[in-house]
Every structure is written in C-alpha cells, then in structure tokens.
C-alpha cells in the first residue's frame, strides 16, 4: 500500500472526528498497488448508523484529507444502513485494505 504511517494516521484521525470511533476505513483502488505511481486516494468509510447528508459528509472528509495530504485528491465512498449499496461498495469491501 502506497501510504505512509503519517498519512494513515491522518486518515484515521479525520474519519474519527467526522464520523466517530466506530467507523471503519478501507483503502481501495490504485493506492494498493505498490508498482504504480501517483493517483488519487480511494477510501471506503463504513458507518453502523444512518448518515444524514451523506454527500456533505463525504465532501468534508475528502476536503480535510486533501489538505492534510498536500493536495492529493481523495475520493470517499460511504456505507451506512440508510444508503443504497452499489457495485463500488462490493469492490471496496472485497479488495480494500482495512486501516
């Protein structure tokens, strides 16, 4: 996985501040491939309770992490009981690495 310990700590910190301690975070996509370079950061954030305003929450997490990672693009996919599951959820759960 192409993330430093500092970046992993930043991800955990921001997600816990925004969602709470019960949230689980997985990295998926190109950042898992050590042979690649560059690329954005794809995160799958799992929450056990309904989420109000999921688009706003995803945008807040993304913006805060983009700033903490010096401009690196961060895409956030949310999973919560009140949100419709899509194919990206299945891929992120199957291939993602839990932080």
Backbone torsions as a table, in degrees:
resi	resn	phi	psi	omega
1	UNK	NA	133.2	-176.7
2	UNK	-93.3	65.3	174.1
3	UNK	-138.9	139.5	176.4
4	UNK	-81.3	165.4	176.5
5	UNK	-60.9	-35.9	178.1
6	UNK	-64.6	-41.8	178.5
7	UNK	-66.7	-41.4	177.9
8	UNK	-61.5	-43.5	178.1
9	UNK	-62.3	-39.6	178.3
10	UNK	-63.9	-42.6	179.2
11	UNK	-61.1	-50.8	179.6
12	UNK	-58.7	-42.9	-178.1
13	UNK	-62.3	-50.8	-177.7
14	UNK	-64.6	-44.7	-179.3
15	UNK	-63.2	-43.0	179.3
16	UNK	-65.3	-37.1	177.4
17	UNK	-66.3	-39.1	-176.3
18	UNK	-82.2	-34.7	-171.6
19	UNK	-116.0	-33.2	-178.2
20	UNK	120.1	171.7	-175.4
21	UNK	-68.4	-23.7	-176.8
22	UNK	-78.0	-9.5	-177.7
23	UNK	-67.4	143.7	173.0
24	UNK	-114.2	142.4	-177.4
25	UNK	-125.3	132.5	174.7
26	UNK	-122.9	141.8	171.6
27	UNK	-96.8	134.8	176.2
28	UNK	-140.1	170.6	178.1
29	UNK	89.2	-154.6	-170.1
30	UNK	-64.2	-24.0	-179.3
31	UNK	-66.8	-15.6	178.1
32	UNK	-80.8	-16.0	-176.6
33	UNK	-93.7	106.1	-177.7
34	UNK	-65.9	-18.8	-178.3
35	UNK	-80.9	-16.2	-178.4
36	UNK	-88.7	169.5	178.0
37	UNK	-131.2	152.9	176.0
38	UNK	64.9	-156.4	178.3
39	UNK	91.6	162.9	179.3
40	UNK	-82.6	179.1	178.9
41	UNK	-112.2	121.5	178.9
42	UNK	-104.4	121.9	-179.6
43	UNK	-119.3	141.2	175.8
44	UNK	-115.1	113.7	-176.8
45	UNK	-108.4	118.4	-178.5
46	UNK	-103.5	128.2	-179.6
47	UNK	-124.4	138.1	-176.7
48	UNK	-87.6	-0.8	-179.0
49	UNK	-125.5	160.1	177.5
50	UNK	-59.7	146.3	-178.7
51	UNK	-114.6	124.8	173.7
52	UNK	-85.7	141.4	178.2
53	UNK	53.7	59.6	-176.6
54	UNK	-60.7	-35.1	179.1
55	UNK	-64.5	-41.3	178.9
56	UNK	-65.4	-42.7	179.3
57	UNK	-62.8	-46.6	178.0
58	UNK	-59.1	-43.5	-179.3
59	UNK	-64.9	-40.6	178.4
60	UNK	-63.5	-47.2	179.1
61	UNK	-60.8	-46.8	-178.9
62	UNK	-59.6	-47.6	-177.8
63	UNK	-63.8	-44.2	-179.5
64	UNK	-64.2	-41.9	-179.6
65	UNK	-71.6	-35.9	176.5
66	UNK	-58.9	-42.9	177.5
67	UNK	-64.6	-43.9	-178.1
68	UNK	-69.5	-21.6	-179.0
69	UNK	-106.4	26.1	172.0
70	UNK	56.4	44.3	173.5
71	UNK	94.0	-3.6	178.5
72	UNK	-63.1	131.1	177.9
73	UNK	-66.4	135.2	179.9
74	UNK	-127.1	122.0	175.2
75	UNK	-103.8	132.8	-177.3
76	UNK	-119.8	125.5	173.9
77	UNK	-110.3	125.4	-179.5
78	UNK	-99.1	145.6	171.9
79	UNK	-128.2	125.3	179.0
80	UNK	-151.9	158.7	-177.3
81	UNK	-56.6	-28.7	-177.6
82	UNK	-94.2	5.3	-177.9
83	UNK	-107.4	141.5	178.4
84	UNK	-67.7	135.5	176.8
85	UNK	-84.2	140.2	178.8
86	UNK	-126.7	175.5	-178.3
87	UNK	-59.6	-35.7	-179.7
88	UNK	-61.0	-32.3	176.9
89	UNK	-64.1	-43.0	179.8
90	UNK	-63.5	-46.2	-180.0
91	UNK	-62.9	-45.8	-178.2
92	UNK	-63.5	-40.0	178.4
93	UNK	-67.6	-41.5	-175.8
94	UNK	-73.8	-42.4	-172.2
95	UNK	-103.3	-16.7	-175.6
96	UNK	-71.1	153.9	178.1
97	UNK	-107.7	123.9	-178.8
98	UNK	-68.2	133.9	177.4
99	UNK	-94.9	NA	NA
